[in-house]
Amino acid sequence: MSKTLLYKIIFLNHGKVYELFAGGVTSSGLYGFIEICDLQFSLEGMVIDPTEERIREEFADSEVLHIPMHNVIRVEQVKARGLCKIRDRETGEKVTMLPVMGQRKTDQ
C-alpha cells in the first residue's frame, strides 16, 4: 500500500501569509523558485470557510505554482489536510475578507 504524501506550504503573497496544502513540492526548473502542484481544497461545492473559497478561486486555473524561495516561510509534510488560510503578516490574525482589486479607500 503506497502512502500519498501531503504538504502544508506557508508563504508570503501580497503582504499576507498564505497556508496551502498540496500533494507535491519540488525545486522548480526556474532558478530561485519552488514548485507546488496538486493543490488540495475542501470538497467541491462545500463551503466551510470563506477564506478557503477565496484561495480556491484565486488559484482555480493554476496547475503548478512557482513561488520565490525567499517568500516561503515553511514547508511541512503532514498527515491530514486542514483548512487553507490567509493571515495578516503583522498580527497573524486570520483575514476573512480581502479587498476587491481596483477598489480604493475613501477618506471619511
C-alpha positions as CSV (number, residue, x, y, z in Angstrom):
1,M,0.0,0.0,0.0
2,S,1.5,3.3,-1.1
3,K,1.2,6.3,1.2
4,T,0.1,9.6,-0.5
5,L,2.3,12.5,0.6
6,L,0.7,15.7,1.7
7,Y,2.4,19.0,2.3
8,K,1.5,22.3,4.1
9,I,3.1,25.2,2.5
10,I,3.3,28.6,4.2
11,F,4.4,31.6,2.1
12,L,4.1,35.4,1.7
13,N,1.8,36.7,-1.1
14,H,0.8,40.4,-1.5
15,G,1.7,41.2,2.1
16,K,-0.4,38.3,3.5
17,V,0.7,34.9,4.8
18,Y,-0.9,32.0,2.8
19,E,-1.3,28.5,4.1
20,L,-1.9,25.9,1.3
21,F,-2.0,22.1,1.1
22,A,-0.5,20.3,-1.8
23,G,0.4,16.8,-3.0
24,G,3.7,17.8,-4.4
25,V,6.5,20.3,-3.6
26,T,9.8,20.3,-5.5
27,S,12.6,22.6,-6.7
28,S,11.4,24.4,-9.7
29,G,13.2,24.5,-13.1
30,L,13.1,28.3,-12.6
31,Y,16.1,29.4,-10.6
32,G,15.2,30.6,-7.1
33,F,11.6,29.2,-7.1
34,I,9.9,26.1,-5.6
35,E,7.2,24.3,-7.5
36,I,3.9,23.4,-5.8
37,C,1.4,21.1,-7.6
38,D,-1.8,19.2,-6.9
39,L,-3.4,21.8,-4.6
40,Q,-5.8,20.3,-2.1
41,F,-9.0,22.1,-1.1
42,S,-12.2,21.0,0.7
43,L,-14.8,19.1,-1.2
44,E,-16.2,20.9,-4.3
45,G,-19.4,22.7,-3.5
46,M,-18.9,22.5,0.2
47,V,-18.1,25.9,1.7
48,I,-16.6,25.5,5.1
49,D,-14.6,28.7,5.3
50,P,-15.0,31.8,3.0
51,T,-11.2,32.3,3.2
52,E,-10.6,28.9,1.7
53,E,-13.1,29.6,-1.0
54,R,-11.3,32.8,-1.8
55,I,-8.0,30.9,-2.1
56,R,-9.6,28.2,-4.3
57,E,-10.9,31.0,-6.6
58,E,-7.5,32.7,-6.8
59,F,-5.7,29.5,-7.8
60,A,-8.6,27.8,-9.7
61,D,-6.7,27.9,-13.1
62,S,-3.3,27.1,-11.7
63,E,-1.8,23.7,-12.5
64,V,1.6,24.5,-10.9
65,L,2.6,27.4,-8.6
66,H,6.2,28.7,-8.8
67,I,6.8,30.6,-5.6
68,P,10.1,32.5,-5.0
69,M,12.2,30.8,-2.3
70,H,12.5,34.0,-0.3
71,N,8.7,34.1,0.1
72,V,8.5,30.6,1.6
73,I,8.2,30.5,5.3
74,R,7.9,26.8,5.9
75,V,7.1,23.5,4.2
76,E,5.8,20.7,6.3
77,Q,4.9,17.1,5.5
78,V,1.5,16.5,7.3
79,K,-0.7,13.5,7.9
80,A,-4.1,15.3,7.2
81,R,-5.3,18.3,5.3
82,G,-6.5,21.2,7.3
83,L,-8.2,24.4,6.2
84,C,-6.3,26.8,3.8
85,K,-5.8,30.2,5.5
86,I,-4.8,33.7,4.8
87,R,-3.3,35.6,7.8
88,D,-2.2,39.1,8.3
89,R,1.6,39.3,8.1
90,E,2.0,41.7,11.0
91,T,-0.6,40.5,13.5
92,G,-1.0,36.8,12.5
93,E,-4.8,37.3,12.6
94,K,-6.9,35.4,10.1
95,V,-8.1,37.5,7.2
96,T,-11.7,36.9,6.5
97,M,-12.4,39.3,3.7
98,L,-9.8,40.7,1.2
99,P,-10.4,44.0,-0.5
100,V,-11.6,43.7,-4.1
101,M,-8.9,44.6,-6.6
102,G,-9.3,48.0,-8.0
103,Q,-11.3,49.4,-5.1
104,R,-10.0,52.5,-3.4
105,K,-10.4,53.6,0.2
106,T,-12.2,56.9,0.5
107,D,-11.5,59.4,3.2
108,Q,-14.3,59.7,5.7
